[in-house]
Amino acid sequence: MSDVAMSSSARATIALSIHGPAGVLDLVVPSAATAVDVAREYARQADVPGIPLLQTALGERLNAAVPLGEAGIQPGDVLVATTGVHRPRRVTLLQAAKNAPESPALAAMIAWVAALVAALAAWYAGRAGDDVVRTVAVGVLLACAIAGVLPIGRHARQRAAAAPAFAAAAAFAALHEPGVHLLPAVLGAAGIAAAVVAGIGRALSVDDDEVSTVWIVSGLTVFACCAIPAMLGWDGRVAWTLLIFLSMMAARFAPSLAVDVPDEALLDLDRLAVTAWSARDSQRQGRRGRIVVAGDAMERLVHRASRIVTGAAAAIMVTMLVASPLLLHTASIDLDRIGARCLVFFAGCSLLLAARSYRHAAARILLRLAGLGALVALAVHLVAGPGASHVDVFLYVTVGLGVIALAAAVAAGRGWRSVWWSRRAEVAESLCGSFAFASAVVAAGVFRRLWEMTS
């Protein structure tokens, strides 16, 4: 054993085994030592002419100017001293994929893209007139859904999160027929298919899967909102109205349902601190008890709540982007059209205001996209919908630009973080929710039906 004499102030050392033409030499060097310093010491100890080159065990040459600690050399690594440069061994693509570290963020993004491609494939297969194309698409989507819920291989959680989307796409492709009157029943079947596959994935999963729970709740809700009006013979507007209103309400109640601390996880320090000294102490510092939560339990709670809130926000966004254009398209009578426009407007504004209270960045972005999607659908309907004139379009564009300018001015002045804006935004969110509830009665046709019955 030998130490390299360095004038470095680094205290950490690295134990290395260097294989070379003169045999094996064990050295303990500072982490700030470079490859040239270690090679020079090896040449001196092993009595080798010249200074050899240092390479890793895989044949990668070390940079002479980079310290070993910064080059990724760990204690116990094996280096090779040679006079020539060895090429690193070839690694196949399959071996590189197996040796690559897991990347949950990249896998989640790929799962989102795969779910979007599945939805597009279902839309194309449902509208295609060829039965062979539809059968093949349904078979491939079902196979992907079943393979995704199997807890085998890497990134099983991300695959299980995207598998219900493939099941819903397969159900839509198999049952879709031209005609708006059948669309609620088809979407209800797609929702129950997603809930079933999510339940299978939750049963097969080793750990708790919060995304599967969100899929189950969302699928059953879509099935109930779409299937019950279809069975009762009601118009499709009722289903779309219920979905928009429930999506708006879910943005308020999802965080409270996600953050749920069990009672057994709480520790009452006042009851635990029963010692002889505390028994003699009759003075109380205060009436408020000291209750804490264990660190690992709090970490698990935060991760669980984060996944639930993110999944709920994604479900809200998808529901709003699908139900808002359908409600505006199916509202053909003037009175129902007014209610549909008001419902979409107030629901979108309520989601935008509710997003400000979310501290989770992904959930906040998804809720803002949901609100903006509803407002964009309303703007397209107002500009290109039935009964739109040039004067109306000019008025809508002017008002929209004024709102955008106001929002940009407030955001540039950091007014979103002020207490004054928080109080006004809370009141505005409550008003939007109340107006959306009143608009839902008109958009569903209940108000018009009562008016017709009494007139």
Buried (B, 14 or more C-beta within 10 A) or exposed (E): EEEBEBEBEBEEBBEBBBBBEBEEBEBEBBBBBBBBBBBBBBBEBBEBEEBBBBBBEEEBBBEEEEBBBEBEBEEEBEBBBBEEEBEEEEEEEEEEEEEEEEEEEEBBEBBBEBBEEBBEBBBEBBEBEEEEEBEEBBEBBBEBBBEBBBBEEBBBBBBBBBBBBBBBBBBBBBBBEEEEEBBBBBBBBBBBBBBBBBBBBBEBBEEEBBBBBBBBBBBBBBBBBBBBBBEEEBBBBBBBBBBBBBBBBBBBEBBEEBEEEEEEEEEEEEEEEEEEEEEEEEEEEEEEEEEEBEEEBEEEBEEBBBBBBBBBBBBBBBBBBBBBBBBBBBBEEEBBBBBBBBBBBBBBBBBBBBBBBBEBEBBBBBBBBBBBBBBBBBBEBBEEBEEEEEEEEEEBEEEBEEEEEEEEEEEEEEEEEEEEBEEEBEEBBEBBBEBBBBBBBBBBBBBBEEEEEEE
